């Protein structure tokens, strides 16, 4: 419990730092009012608009006001949609969570067999093929892969929809696009971890006692190789979220990543701040969960030490 409290306190400081950074960065691109009002707007109308939106106050005052409201979940009204920013982001959150879950499922389904086979057939043909596949997966840009998948499965074969979020079929192409790079990275990491674990004395002892290859792999090797794998999997959650911003725009998927792109294009400051805060909270929660899972997988790890 002490360790959990320390991690929660650390996460709160992280979120505080994130809000300060994003508040400062959103104003470095210029005055949001210049984008939101028509080009022929007079200076008087511009000043009135900035006053109504609170953009004419000093930046420190704006940040303190923003922080006092943010702790209550109030990030102000969207400049573009003229409605509260946080509900707009939370409304899109379930769609992004579904996409991320499908992407991580694809990553695990591909990476675990690929990395395991590569380690068990070290320096063999399967190892070479798996390393080539992992290299290609890391090298191909997500936007290019998305276009290729749309052309192949939506335009030519007409098997899957190319956009929208109508049914589970709409999740397959964007999920595969987001998960491909993560699968490649995780497969290479699992291969390296398994190769290291398979050289340990307890693995040779298990073989000497007559333990089958399958039992040795499932009960000993994979469990110990999972620690660095899970650590990097937490980082992949961050990568999946950042990659989803691009992929959601290409597939016209109604997630919060696409909403963030639209908000950045129009300098919709409240929506940008709400999106970054939600994303940062997501990352902090995932990292705390992985830290707690470590103790479950390895009894030698003691929480709070």
C-alpha positions as a Markdown table, in Angstrom:
| # | Residue | x | y | z |
|---|---|---|---|---|
| 1 | Unk | 0.0 | 0.0 | 0.0 |
| 2 | Unk | 2.9 | 2.4 | 0.8 |
| 3 | Unk | 4.4 | 1.7 | -2.6 |
| 4 | Unk | 1.0 | 2.2 | -4.3 |
| 5 | Unk | 0.6 | 5.5 | -2.5 |
| 6 | Unk | 4.1 | 6.6 | -3.6 |
| 7 | Unk | 3.4 | 5.7 | -7.2 |
| 8 | Unk | 0.0 | 7.6 | -7.1 |
| 9 | Unk | 1.8 | 10.7 | -5.7 |
| 10 | Unk | 4.4 | 10.5 | -8.3 |
| 11 | Unk | 1.8 | 10.2 | -11.0 |
| 12 | Unk | 0.0 | 13.3 | -9.6 |
| 13 | Unk | 3.3 | 15.3 | -10.0 |
| 14 | Unk | 3.7 | 14.0 | -13.5 |
| 15 | Unk | 0.2 | 15.1 | -14.4 |
| 16 | Unk | 0.9 | 18.5 | -12.9 |
| 17 | Unk | 4.0 | 18.9 | -15.0 |
| 18 | Unk | 2.2 | 17.8 | -18.1 |
| 19 | Unk | -0.5 | 20.4 | -17.7 |
| 20 | Unk | 2.1 | 23.1 | -17.2 |
| 21 | Unk | 4.0 | 22.1 | -20.4 |
| 22 | Unk | 0.9 | 21.7 | -22.6 |
| 23 | Unk | -0.5 | 25.0 | -21.3 |
| 24 | Unk | 2.7 | 26.8 | -22.4 |
| 25 | Unk | 3.1 | 25.0 | -25.7 |
| 26 | Unk | -0.4 | 25.6 | -26.9 |
| 27 | Unk | 0.3 | 29.4 | -26.8 |
| 28 | Unk | 3.6 | 29.2 | -28.6 |
| 29 | Unk | 1.9 | 28.9 | -32.0 |
| 30 | Unk | 0.2 | 32.2 | -31.7 |
| 31 | Unk | -3.1 | 33.7 | -30.7 |
| 32 | Unk | -5.9 | 31.1 | -31.1 |
| 33 | Unk | -8.4 | 33.9 | -31.8 |
| 34 | Unk | -6.7 | 34.6 | -35.1 |
| 35 | Unk | -7.7 | 31.2 | -36.3 |
| 36 | Unk | -11.2 | 31.0 | -34.9 |
| 37 | Unk | -12.6 | 34.3 | -36.2 |
| 38 | Unk | -13.2 | 35.1 | -39.9 |
| 39 | Unk | -10.5 | 36.8 | -41.9 |
| 40 | Unk | -12.5 | 40.1 | -42.3 |
| 41 | Unk | -13.1 | 40.5 | -38.5 |
| 42 | Unk | -12.4 | 44.0 | -37.2 |
| 43 | Unk | -10.0 | 44.6 | -34.4 |
| 44 | Unk | -12.8 | 45.6 | -32.1 |
| 45 | Unk | -14.7 | 42.3 | -32.7 |
| 46 | Unk | -11.4 | 40.4 | -32.3 |
| 47 | Unk | -10.8 | 42.1 | -28.9 |
| 48 | Unk | -14.3 | 41.3 | -27.8 |
| 49 | Unk | -13.9 | 37.7 | -28.8 |
| 50 | Unk | -10.6 | 37.4 | -27.0 |
| 51 | Unk | -12.2 | 38.9 | -23.9 |
| 52 | Unk | -15.1 | 36.5 | -24.0 |
| 53 | Unk | -12.8 | 33.5 | -24.3 |
| 54 | Unk | -10.5 | 34.8 | -21.5 |
| 55 | Unk | -7.5 | 35.1 | -23.9 |
| 56 | Unk | -6.7 | 38.7 | -23.0 |
| 57 | Unk | -5.6 | 37.9 | -19.4 |
| 58 | Unk | -1.9 | 37.3 | -18.4 |
| 59 | Unk | -0.7 | 33.7 | -19.1 |
| 60 | Unk | 0.1 | 32.9 | -15.4 |
| 61 | Unk | -3.5 | 34.0 | -14.4 |
| 62 | Unk | -4.9 | 31.9 | -17.2 |
| 63 | Unk | -2.8 | 28.9 | -16.1 |
| 64 | Unk | -3.9 | 29.2 | -12.4 |
| 65 | Unk | -7.5 | 29.5 | -13.5 |
| 66 | Unk | -7.0 | 26.5 | -15.8 |
| 67 | Unk | -5.5 | 24.4 | -13.0 |
| 68 | Unk | -8.2 | 25.3 | -10.5 |
| 69 | Unk | -10.8 | 24.2 | -13.0 |
| 70 | Unk | -8.9 | 21.2 | -14.3 |
| 71 | Unk | -8.8 | 19.4 | -10.9 |
| 72 | Unk | -12.6 | 19.4 | -11.2 |
| 73 | Unk | -12.6 | 18.1 | -14.7 |
| 74 | Unk | -13.5 | 21.5 | -16.2 |
| 75 | Unk | -11.2 | 22.5 | -19.1 |
| 76 | Unk | -13.5 | 25.2 | -20.4 |
| 77 | Unk | -15.5 | 25.3 | -23.6 |
| 78 | Unk | -14.2 | 24.3 | -27.0 |
| 79 | Unk | -13.5 | 27.3 | -29.2 |
| 80 | Unk | -14.7 | 25.3 | -32.2 |
| 81 | Unk | -17.6 | 23.2 | -30.9 |
| 82 | Unk | -18.8 | 25.7 | -28.2 |
| 83 | Unk | -19.3 | 22.9 | -25.7 |
| 84 | Unk | -17.3 | 21.7 | -22.7 |
| 85 | Unk | -14.0 | 20.3 | -23.8 |
| 86 | Unk | -13.6 | 17.3 | -21.5 |
| 87 | Unk | -16.9 | 15.7 | -22.4 |
| 88 | Unk | -15.9 | 16.0 | -26.1 |
| 89 | Unk | -12.7 | 14.1 | -25.4 |
| 90 | Unk | -14.3 | 11.5 | -23.1 |
| 91 | Unk | -17.0 | 10.9 | -25.7 |
| 92 | Unk | -14.3 | 9.8 | -28.1 |
| 93 | Unk | -12.3 | 7.9 | -25.5 |
| 94 | Unk | -14.2 | 4.5 | -25.8 |
| 95 | Unk | -13.5 | 4.4 | -29.5 |
| 96 | Unk | -9.8 | 5.0 | -29.0 |
| 97 | Unk | -9.7 | 2.4 | -26.2 |
| 98 | Unk | -11.3 | -0.1 | -28.5 |
| 99 | Unk | -8.8 | 0.6 | -31.3 |
| 100 | Unk | -5.9 | 0.4 | -28.8 |
| 101 | Unk | -7.1 | -2.9 | -27.5 |
| 102 | Unk | -7.3 | -4.4 | -31.0 |
| 103 | Unk | -3.9 | -3.0 | -31.8 |
| 104 | Unk | -2.3 | -4.5 | -28.7 |
| 105 | Unk | -4.1 | -7.8 | -29.3 |
| 106 | Unk | -2.6 | -7.9 | -32.9 |
| 107 | Unk | 0.8 | -7.0 | -31.4 |
| 108 | Unk | 0.7 | -9.8 | -28.9 |
| 109 | Unk | -0.8 | -12.4 | -31.3 |
| 110 | Unk | 2.0 | -11.7 | -33.7 |
| 111 | Unk | 5.0 | -11.0 | -31.4 |
| 112 | Unk | 4.7 | -13.8 | -28.9 |
| 113 | Unk | 4.8 | -16.7 | -31.5 |
| 114 | Unk | 7.3 | -14.8 | -33.7 |
| 115 | Unk | 9.7 | -14.1 | -30.8 |
| 116 | Unk | 9.3 | -17.6 | -29.3 |
| 117 | Unk | 10.0 | -19.4 | -32.6 |
| 118 | Unk | 13.0 | -17.2 | -33.3 |
| 119 | Unk | 14.5 | -17.9 | -29.9 |
| 120 | Unk | 13.9 | -21.7 | -30.1 |
| 121 | Unk | 15.4 | -21.9 | -33.6 |
| 122 | Unk | 18.3 | -19.5 | -33.0 |
| 123 | Unk | 20.3 | -18.9 | -36.1 |
| 124 | Unk | 18.0 | -21.1 | -38.2 |
| 125 | Unk | 15.7 | -20.3 | -41.0 |
| 126 | Unk | 12.7 | -19.4 | -38.8 |
| 127 | Unk | 15.0 | -17.1 | -36.8 |
| 128 | Unk | 16.1 | -15.3 | -40.0 |
| 129 | Unk | 12.6 | -15.0 | -41.3 |
| 130 | Unk | 11.2 | -13.7 | -38.1 |
| 131 | Unk | 14.0 | -11.1 | -37.8 |
| 132 | Unk | 13.3 | -10.0 | -41.4 |
| 133 | Unk | 9.6 | -9.7 | -40.7 |
| 134 | Unk | 10.3 | -7.7 | -37.5 |
| 135 | Unk | 12.7 | -5.4 | -39.4 |
| 136 | Unk | 10.1 | -4.7 | -42.1 |
| 137 | Unk | 7.4 | -4.1 | -39.5 |
| 138 | Unk | 9.6 | -1.4 | -37.8 |
| 139 | Unk | 10.7 | 0.2 | -41.1 |
| 140 | Unk | 7.3 | 0.6 | -42.8 |
| 141 | Unk | 5.6 | 4.0 | -41.9 |
| 142 | Unk | 2.2 | 3.6 | -40.4 |
| 143 | Unk | 0.6 | 6.0 | -42.9 |
| 144 | Unk | 2.0 | 4.1 | -45.8 |
| 145 | Unk | 0.9 | 0.7 | -44.4 |
| 146 | Unk | -2.6 | 2.2 | -43.8 |
| 147 | Unk | -2.9 | 3.3 | -47.4 |
| 148 | Unk | -1.7 | -0.2 | -48.6 |
| 149 | Unk | -4.2 | -2.0 | -46.4 |
| 150 | Unk | -7.0 | 0.3 | -47.6 |
| 151 | Unk | -6.2 | -0.4 | -51.2 |
| 152 | Unk | -5.8 | -4.1 | -50.7 |
| 153 | Unk | -8.7 | -5.0 | -48.4 |
| 154 | Unk | -11.2 | -2.1 | -49.1 |
| 155 | Unk | -10.7 | -1.0 | -52.7 |
| 156 | Unk | -9.7 | -4.2 | -54.5 |
| 157 | Unk | -11.0 | -7.1 | -52.3 |
| 158 | Unk | -13.9 | -5.1 | -50.7 |
| 159 | Unk | -13.7 | -7.2 | -47.6 |
| 160 | Unk | -13.4 | -4.5 | -44.9 |
| 161 | Unk | -14.6 | -0.9 | -44.6 |
| 162 | Unk | -12.0 | 1.8 | -45.3 |
| 163 | Unk | -13.3 | 4.4 | -42.8 |
| 164 | Unk | -15.8 | 5.0 | -40.0 |
| 165 | Unk | -16.6 | 2.9 | -36.9 |
| 166 | Unk | -19.5 | 0.7 | -38.0 |
| 167 | Unk | -19.1 | -2.7 | -36.3 |
| 168 | Unk | -16.0 | -4.7 | -35.4 |
| 169 | Unk | -14.9 | -4.9 | -39.0 |
| 170 | Unk | -14.0 | -1.2 | -38.9 |
| 171 | Unk | -11.4 | -1.9 | -36.2 |
| 172 | Unk | -9.4 | -4.5 | -38.1 |
| 173 | Unk | -7.5 | -2.4 | -40.6 |
| 174 | Unk | -6.6 | 0.5 | -38.2 |
| 175 | Unk | -5.9 | -2.0 | -35.4 |
| 176 | Unk | -3.5 | -3.9 | -37.6 |
| 177 | Unk | -1.8 | -0.7 | -38.8 |
| 178 | Unk | -1.2 | 0.5 | -35.3 |
| 179 | Unk | -0.2 | -2.9 | -33.9 |
| 180 | Unk | 2.3 | -3.8 | -36.7 |
| 181 | Unk | 5.2 | -1.7 | -35.5 |
| 182 | Unk | 4.6 | -2.7 | -31.8 |
| 183 | Unk | 4.5 | -6.3 | -32.8 |
| 184 | Unk | 7.9 | -6.1 | -34.5 |
| 185 | Unk | 9.5 | -4.4 | -31.5 |
| 186 | Unk | 8.0 | -6.8 | -29.0 |
| 187 | Unk | 9.0 | -9.8 | -31.1 |
| 188 | Unk | 12.6 | -8.8 | -31.2 |
| 189 | Unk | 12.6 | -8.0 | -27.4 |
| 190 | Unk | 11.0 | -11.4 | -26.6 |
| 191 | Unk | 13.5 | -13.2 | -28.7 |
| 192 | Unk | 16.4 | -11.5 | -26.9 |
| 193 | Unk | 14.9 | -12.2 | -23.5 |
| 194 | Unk | 14.3 | -15.8 | -24.2 |
| 195 | Unk | 17.8 | -16.4 | -25.6 |
| 196 | Unk | 19.2 | -15.0 | -22.4 |
| 197 | Unk | 16.9 | -17.0 | -20.2 |
| 198 | Unk | 17.5 | -20.3 | -22.0 |
| 199 | Unk | 21.2 | -20.1 | -21.1 |
| 200 | Unk | 20.6 | -20.1 | -17.4 |
| 201 | Unk | 21.5 | -23.1 | -15.2 |
| 202 | Unk | 17.9 | -23.8 | -14.0 |
| 203 | Unk | 16.8 | -24.3 | -17.6 |
| 204 | Unk | 19.5 | -26.9 | -18.2 |
| 205 | Unk | 18.6 | -28.5 | -14.9 |
| 206 | Unk | 15.0 | -28.7 | -16.0 |
| 207 | Unk | 16.0 | -30.5 | -19.2 |
| 208 | Unk | 18.2 | -32.8 | -17.2 |
| 209 | Unk | 15.3 | -33.8 | -15.0 |
| 210 | Unk | 13.3 | -34.8 | -18.1 |
| 211 | Unk | 11.0 | -31.8 | -18.2 |
| 212 | Unk | 9.4 | -31.5 | -21.7 |
| 213 | Unk | 10.3 | -28.7 | -23.9 |
| 214 | Unk | 6.7 | -27.3 | -23.8 |
| 215 | Unk | 6.6 | -27.4 | -20.0 |
| 216 | Unk | 10.0 | -25.8 | -19.7 |
| 217 | Unk | 9.0 | -23.0 | -22.1 |
| 218 | Unk | 5.6 | -22.3 | -20.4 |
| 219 | Unk | 6.5 | -22.8 | -16.8 |
| 220 | Unk | 10.0 | -21.3 | -16.6 |
| 221 | Unk | 11.4 | -19.6 | -19.7 |
| 222 | Unk | 8.4 | -17.4 | -20.8 |
| 223 | Unk | 7.6 | -16.4 | -17.2 |
| 224 | Unk | 11.1 | -15.0 | -16.6 |
| 225 | Unk | 11.4 | -13.5 | -20.0 |
| 226 | Unk | 8.1 | -11.7 | -19.5 |
| 227 | Unk | 9.5 | -9.1 | -17.1 |
| 228 | Unk | 11.4 | -6.9 | -19.7 |
| 229 | Unk | 8.7 | -7.8 | -22.2 |
| 230 | Unk | 6.0 | -6.3 | -19.9 |
| 231 | Unk | 8.1 | -3.3 | -19.2 |
| 232 | Unk | 8.4 | -2.5 | -22.8 |
| 233 | Unk | 4.7 | -3.4 | -23.4 |
| 234 | Unk | 3.8 | -0.4 | -21.1 |
| 235 | Unk | 5.8 | 1.8 | -23.4 |
| 236 | Unk | 4.0 | 0.4 | -26.4 |
| 237 | Unk | 0.7 | 1.6 | -24.9 |
| 238 | Unk | 2.1 | 5.1 | -25.2 |
| 239 | Unk | 3.3 | 4.4 | -28.8 |
| 240 | Unk | -0.1 | 3.0 | -29.7 |
| 241 | Unk | -1.8 | 6.1 | -28.4 |
| 242 | Unk | 0.5 | 8.4 | -30.3 |
| 243 | Unk | 0.3 | 6.3 | -33.5 |
| 244 | Unk | -3.5 | 6.2 | -33.2 |
| 245 | Unk | -3.5 | 10.0 | -33.7 |
| 246 | Unk | -2.2 | 9.6 | -37.3 |
| 247 | Unk | -4.1 | 6.4 | -38.1 |
| 248 | Unk | -7.5 | 7.7 | -36.9 |
| 249 | Unk | -7.1 | 10.6 | -39.3 |
| 250 | Unk | -6.3 | 8.3 | -42.2 |
| 251 | Unk | -9.2 | 5.9 | -41.6 |
| 252 | Unk | -11.6 | 8.7 | -40.5 |
| 253 | Unk | -12.0 | 6.9 | -37.3 |
| 254 | Unk | -14.0 | 8.9 | -34.7 |
| 255 | Unk | -11.5 | 8.6 | -31.8 |
| 256 | Unk | -10.0 | 11.2 | -29.6 |
| 257 | Unk | -6.8 | 11.1 | -31.6 |
| 258 | Unk | -8.7 | 12.5 | -34.7 |
| 259 | Unk | -10.3 | 15.0 | -32.4 |
| 260 | Unk | -6.9 | 16.1 | -31.2 |
| 261 | Unk | -5.6 | 16.6 | -34.8 |
| 262 | Unk | -8.6 | 18.8 | -35.6 |
| 263 | Unk | -8.1 | 20.7 | -32.4 |
| 264 | Unk | -4.4 | 21.4 | -33.2 |
| 265 | Unk | -5.3 | 22.5 | -36.7 |
| 266 | Unk | -7.8 | 25.1 | -35.3 |
| 267 | Unk | -5.8 | 25.9 | -32.2 |
| 268 | Unk | -8.7 | 24.7 | -30.0 |
| 269 | Unk | -6.7 | 25.1 | -26.8 |
| 270 | Unk | -9.3 | 23.6 | -24.3 |
| 271 | Unk | -9.7 | 20.4 | -26.3 |
| 272 | Unk | -5.9 | 20.1 | -26.7 |
| 273 | Unk | -5.4 | 20.5 | -23.0 |
| 274 | Unk | -8.2 | 18.0 | -22.2 |
| 275 | Unk | -6.8 | 15.5 | -24.6 |
| 276 | Unk | -3.2 | 15.6 | -23.3 |
| 277 | Unk | -4.4 | 15.4 | -19.7 |
| 278 | Unk | -6.5 | 12.3 | -20.5 |
| 279 | Unk | -3.7 | 10.7 | -22.4 |
| 280 | Unk | -1.2 | 11.4 | -19.6 |
| 281 | Unk | -3.5 | 9.9 | -17.1 |
| 282 | Unk | -3.9 | 6.8 | -19.2 |
| 283 | Unk | -0.1 | 6.4 | -19.4 |
| 284 | Unk | 0.4 | 6.9 | -15.6 |
| 285 | Unk | -2.3 | 4.3 | -14.8 |
| 286 | Unk | -0.8 | 1.8 | -17.2 |
| 287 | Unk | 2.7 | 2.2 | -15.7 |
| 288 | Unk | 1.5 | 1.8 | -12.2 |
| 289 | Unk | -0.4 | -1.3 | -13.2 |
| 290 | Unk | 2.7 | -2.8 | -14.8 |
| 291 | Unk | 4.8 | -2.0 | -11.7 |
| 292 | Unk | 2.3 | -3.9 | -9.5 |
| 293 | Unk | 2.2 | -6.8 | -12.0 |
| 294 | Unk | 6.0 | -7.2 | -11.6 |
| 295 | Unk | 5.6 | -8.5 | -8.1 |
| 296 | Unk | 3.0 | -11.0 | -9.3 |
| 297 | Unk | 5.4 | -12.5 | -11.9 |
| 298 | Unk | 8.6 | -12.3 | -9.8 |
| 299 | Unk | 8.3 | -12.9 | -6.0 |
| 300 | Unk | 11.8 | -11.5 | -5.5 |
| 301 | Unk | 10.5 | -8.0 | -6.3 |
| 302 | Unk | 9.3 | -6.3 | -3.1 |
| 303 | Unk | 6.9 | -3.4 | -3.4 |
| 304 | Unk | 8.2 | -0.3 | -1.7 |
| 305 | Unk | 11.9 | -1.3 | -1.9 |
